[in-house]
Amino acid sequence: MESIRLPKAIVEEIIAHARAGKPEEVCGILRGRDGQVLELYRARNVAQDRIHDYTVDPQTLLKQFEFEDQGDAMVGIYHSHPVSPAYPSATDAWNAHYPESVYLIVSLAQDEAPVLRAFRLLTHFLELDPERLRRALPFEQARPGLFAYFQAPDQPIPEVLKPVAEQVPPPFYLVFATDETGEHIEEMRVVQVVEVPIQVE
């Protein structure tokens, strides 16, 4: 998908939803086809920590099957960042389970000037040496039990990451979850961040 096309009224609805939910994150899904958004469905954020995270309620996610029955698709999933930029967080990357959908983020960091951006979040399951990477890179704790390293496209690539960057061009997150002890890595993923242009109609 080269771009995602949104009616101006739907852009305004996303921003209104975000403002109404602040300081919590809000979320919803977008119905459409071929990159054209046709309809917005507000969802309930059922995450445990709604200030810093979002989870679309299962009932709303089930609507994607209704869309498909009618020849449409869940072309987008949107959520808000009440105080942070309109860019995917490590938690967003970890929770990106719909590679066919575009993830839209509206930032209210400047409430009078909201910013809406769209991204593909593509998870790559590569053969990695998690323990070696954990020792070599400055991972930060994004949430309890979730750690992340972000490789920006304009930053030098550490030697240990060059084999990854040969397969997945930056920007990307390297994210992993641990068990309750925090010692054992349960899973490590590479999540590529690809911005998608937005056309407002």
C-alpha positions as CSV (number, residue, x, y, z in Angstrom):
1,M,0.0,0.0,0.0
2,E,1.6,3.3,-1.1
3,S,-0.7,5.5,1.0
4,I,-3.8,5.4,3.1
5,R,-6.7,7.7,2.1
6,L,-8.9,9.2,4.8
7,P,-12.0,11.5,4.5
8,K,-11.4,14.7,6.5
9,A,-14.4,13.8,8.7
10,I,-12.7,10.6,9.8
11,V,-9.5,12.4,10.6
12,E,-11.5,14.9,12.7
13,E,-13.3,12.0,14.5
14,I,-10.0,10.3,15.4
15,I,-8.7,13.6,16.9
16,A,-12.0,14.2,18.8
17,H,-11.9,10.6,20.2
18,A,-8.3,11.2,21.4
19,R,-9.2,14.4,23.0
20,A,-12.3,12.9,24.7
21,G,-10.2,10.1,26.2
22,K,-7.2,12.1,27.4
23,P,-5.2,11.3,29.6
24,E,-5.9,7.7,28.6
25,E,-5.0,6.3,25.2
26,V,-8.0,5.6,23.0
27,C,-8.3,3.2,20.1
28,G,-10.5,2.1,17.2
29,I,-10.5,0.4,13.8
30,L,-11.0,1.6,10.3
31,R,-13.0,-0.2,7.6
32,G,-12.2,0.2,3.9
33,R,-10.6,-1.3,0.9
34,D,-7.5,-0.7,-1.3
35,G,-6.2,1.8,1.1
36,Q,-9.4,3.9,1.1
37,V,-10.9,4.3,4.6
38,L,-14.7,4.2,4.5
39,E,-15.8,4.0,8.1
40,L,-14.5,4.4,11.7
41,Y,-15.5,2.3,14.7
42,R,-14.5,3.5,18.1
43,A,-13.3,0.7,20.4
44,R,-12.8,0.3,24.1
45,N,-9.3,0.3,25.4
46,V,-9.1,-2.8,27.6
47,A,-5.4,-2.5,28.4
48,Q,-4.4,-2.8,32.0
49,D,-2.5,0.5,31.9
50,R,-4.6,2.7,29.6
51,I,-2.4,5.8,30.3
52,H,0.5,4.2,28.5
53,D,-0.9,1.4,26.4
54,Y,-3.9,0.3,24.4
55,T,-5.6,-3.0,23.5
56,V,-8.6,-3.0,21.2
57,D,-11.5,-4.8,22.8
58,P,-12.2,-8.3,21.2
59,Q,-15.8,-7.5,20.2
60,T,-14.6,-4.6,18.0
61,L,-11.8,-6.7,16.5
62,L,-14.3,-9.3,15.5
63,K,-15.9,-6.8,13.1
64,Q,-13.0,-7.4,10.7
65,F,-14.8,-10.7,9.7
66,E,-18.0,-8.8,8.9
67,F,-15.9,-6.4,6.8
68,E,-14.4,-9.3,4.9
69,D,-17.8,-10.9,4.3
70,Q,-18.8,-7.6,2.5
71,G,-15.6,-7.3,0.5
72,D,-13.9,-4.8,2.8
73,A,-11.1,-5.1,5.3
74,M,-9.8,-3.7,8.5
75,V,-7.4,-1.4,6.7
76,G,-6.3,0.5,9.8
77,I,-6.1,0.5,13.6
78,Y,-5.7,3.8,15.3
79,H,-4.8,4.9,18.8
80,S,-3.7,8.0,20.6
81,H,-0.5,9.2,22.3
82,P,-1.8,11.8,24.8
83,V,1.7,13.2,25.7
84,S,4.2,11.5,23.3
85,P,5.0,11.9,19.6
86,A,3.0,10.3,16.8
87,Y,5.6,7.5,16.4
88,P,5.3,3.8,17.4
89,S,6.5,3.0,20.9
90,A,8.3,-0.2,21.8
91,T,5.0,-1.5,23.3
92,D,3.2,-0.6,20.0
93,A,5.8,-2.6,18.1
94,W,5.5,-5.6,20.4
95,N,1.7,-5.6,20.2
96,A,1.5,-5.2,16.4
97,H,-0.3,-8.4,15.4
98,Y,-2.0,-7.2,12.1
99,P,0.7,-6.7,9.4
100,E,-2.0,-6.2,6.8
101,S,-3.4,-3.2,8.7
102,V,-1.9,0.3,8.9
103,Y,-1.4,1.6,12.4
104,L,-2.4,5.2,12.8
105,I,-1.2,7.3,15.8
106,V,-2.5,10.7,16.8
107,S,-0.4,12.7,19.1
108,L,-1.8,15.3,21.5
109,A,1.6,16.3,22.8
110,Q,0.5,19.7,21.6
111,D,-3.2,19.6,22.1
112,E,-3.9,22.6,19.9
113,A,-1.9,21.1,17.1
114,P,-2.6,17.3,16.9
115,V,-0.4,15.2,14.7
116,L,-1.6,12.1,12.8
117,R,0.8,9.6,11.2
118,A,0.5,6.1,9.8
119,F,2.8,3.1,9.8
120,R,3.3,-0.5,8.9
121,L,4.7,-2.5,11.8
122,L,6.3,-5.6,10.3
123,T,7.5,-8.4,12.6
124,H,10.4,-10.4,11.5
125,F,11.2,-13.7,13.2
126,L,14.9,-14.1,12.5
127,E,17.5,-16.5,13.9
128,L,19.0,-14.4,16.7
129,D,21.3,-14.9,19.7
130,P,19.1,-13.1,22.3
131,E,21.6,-13.4,25.2
132,R,24.4,-12.0,23.1
133,L,22.3,-9.1,21.8
134,R,21.1,-8.4,25.3
135,R,24.6,-8.1,26.6
136,A,25.8,-6.0,23.7
137,L,23.0,-3.5,23.2
138,P,21.6,-0.8,25.6
139,F,18.1,-2.2,25.9
140,E,15.6,-0.1,27.8
141,Q,12.7,-1.4,29.8
142,A,9.5,-0.3,28.0
143,R,7.1,-2.0,30.4
144,P,7.5,-4.5,33.2
145,G,9.0,-7.6,31.5
146,L,9.4,-5.9,28.1
147,F,12.7,-4.5,26.8
148,A,13.5,-2.7,23.6
149,Y,16.3,-1.3,21.5
150,F,15.6,1.1,18.7
151,Q,17.8,1.3,15.6
152,A,17.3,4.6,14.0
153,P,18.1,4.9,10.3
154,D,20.5,7.8,10.8
155,Q,22.5,6.2,13.6
156,P,25.5,3.9,13.2
157,I,24.6,0.2,13.3
158,P,26.4,-1.7,16.0
159,E,28.5,-4.5,14.7
160,V,26.4,-7.1,16.5
161,L,23.3,-5.8,14.6
162,K,24.8,-5.7,11.1
163,P,23.5,-9.2,10.2
164,V,20.0,-8.1,11.2
165,A,20.2,-4.8,9.3
166,E,21.2,-6.7,6.2
167,Q,17.8,-8.4,6.3
168,V,15.6,-5.7,7.8
169,P,16.4,-2.1,6.9
170,P,16.2,0.4,9.8
171,P,14.3,1.9,11.5
172,F,13.4,-1.1,13.6
173,Y,12.8,-2.2,17.2
174,L,14.5,-5.2,18.7
175,V,12.1,-6.2,21.5
176,F,12.0,-9.1,23.9
177,A,9.9,-10.3,26.8
178,T,11.2,-12.0,29.9
179,D,9.8,-14.4,32.4
180,E,8.8,-13.3,35.9
181,T,12.3,-13.5,37.1
182,G,13.5,-11.1,34.4
183,E,16.4,-13.4,33.6
184,H,15.1,-15.7,30.9
185,I,14.2,-14.3,27.5
186,E,11.0,-15.8,26.3
187,E,10.9,-14.3,22.9
188,M,12.8,-11.7,20.8
189,R,11.5,-10.0,17.7
190,V,12.6,-7.5,15.1
191,V,9.8,-5.1,14.3
192,Q,10.4,-2.9,11.3
193,V,8.7,0.6,11.2
194,V,7.6,1.8,7.8
195,E,5.8,5.1,7.5
196,V,2.8,5.2,5.2
197,P,1.7,8.5,3.7
198,I,-1.7,9.8,4.6
199,Q,-3.9,11.5,2.0
200,V,-6.8,13.5,3.5
201,E,-9.8,13.8,1.1
